[in-house]
Amino acid sequence: MRKAVIVIPTYNEKGNIERVIAALFEKAKTIPNWEIHILVVDSFSPDETGKIVIQLQKKHNNLHILEVEKSGLGNAYINGFQYALDKINPYLLFEMDADLSHDPDIIDDFLKKIEQGADFVIGSRYIKGGEIPKNWGLHRKFLSFIGNMVVRLGFMKLKIADWTSGYRAIKSWIIKDAYSHIRNYSGYVFQVALLDYAVTHKAHVDEVPLRFIDRTIGESKINAIQYSSNTLFYVFTHATFIKFVVVGLIGFGVDFGISYLLIERLRWRSWQATLLSTEIAIISNFLLNNFWAFSHKKLQNNRLTYIWSFLKFNLISSGSIIIQTIGIAVTTSLFGQSLWYIYKILIITFVIIPYSYFFYNKFIWKEK
């Protein structure tokens, strides 16, 4: 029989904790082939949430408590995961909120996905059957949707609908492997960091519908501004696609700057200056992509590999130039010269960037 530990961080959840524990153990009675444990990670709640859990341990043998200093959601989960792995040795770990916003009745939906081969299962608010609370204001719904979409687009992993959900089932091997990465994130951004690690390391991620319910007792602990800024910072410093775009902008600056210097200051012919500046920008982009944007798939330290990959990079970059040239020629002939810069921006945004990103991943920085 496999063990699953549901890790529930708490801080001042006196009004909810007994209800969520009762609901989970009641649900556990209906689930065959799994031994369900609950681990409450309490941050010395002033409302004595921890004491309630200790009293409930007399009734439930599989109820555990770990008391830690209050230092953010991420640290609570990391401490809880470490305790569970050391003391209980589970096959599966759950993340779950204490305020009943995560429905205990869908635990078996997660387990079915795990039994079907998933390594990481997300309770998703943004797939068919899932939803966010109807009583949320329009601005809160908008921020929730847009924030999640920024993460999806930043990582270019559109198949995963809900990157920021806190209701999850994760195989223990992922937590063990990810420990050195996730321990750097103490707050809510921990959720994004853990999923990012799992995806990057080829975990099979699946989702189940979650009807998220707003808490009725107590107050939310999330600081929306801090969470949003930390999440954006994580995405912009870890997402390959974002870094790829930044490298492209640097390349544009290198190309333009050298062209300007050679043409305006040194009086080179424009075609000569363009030829040199373009190749220097290509070299710059190749190196920055290899050592930064695609660093997790960095090319082997082999001269022949570098030369062959650089030639392919040049070929793909030449394709970008040809596409731009044809695109500009067609659009200006159809719509006139006056808005050529708009056409150029649109072609780069919707054709060149996807084209380059796809072919770089396919032929140069391939998955290992």
HELIX and SHEET records of a PDB file:
HELIX    1   1 ILE A   17  ALA A   28  1                                  12    
HELIX    2   2 THR A   49  LEU A   56  1                                   8    
HELIX    3   3 LEU A   73  LYS A   87  1                                  15    
HELIX    4   4 PRO A  104  ILE A  106  5                                   3    
HELIX    5   5 ILE A  107  GLU A  115  1                                   9    
HELIX    6   6 LEU A  138  PHE A  155  1                                  18    
HELIX    7   7 SER A  172  ILE A  182  1                                  11    
HELIX    8   8 PHE A  190  THR A  200  1                                  11    
HELIX    9   9 ALA A  224  HIS A  238  1                                  15    
HELIX   10  10 THR A  240  TYR A  260  1                                  21    
HELIX   11  11 LEU A  261  ARG A  265  3                                   5    
HELIX   12  12 SER A  270  LEU A  288  1                                  19    
HELIX   13  13 ASN A  289  ALA A  293  3                                   5    
HELIX   14  14 SER A  295  LYS A  297  5                                   3    
HELIX   15  15 ARG A  303  PHE A  335  1                                  33    
HELIX   16  16 TRP A  340  ILE A  347  1                                   8    
HELIX   17  17 ILE A  348  ILE A  352  3                                   5    
HELIX   18  18 ILE A  353  PHE A  359  1                                   7    
HELIX   19  19 TYR A  360  ILE A  364  3                                   5    
SHEET    1   A 7 LEU A  63  GLU A  67  0                                        
SHEET    2   A 7 TRP A  34  ASP A  42  1                                        
SHEET    3   A 7 ARG A   2  THR A  10  1                                        
SHEET    4   A 7 LEU A  92  GLU A  95  1                                        
SHEET    5   A 7 ARG A 168  LYS A 171 -1                                        
SHEET    6   A 7 PHE A 120  SER A 124 -1                                        
SHEET    7   A 7 VAL A 205  PRO A 209  1                                        
END                                                                             
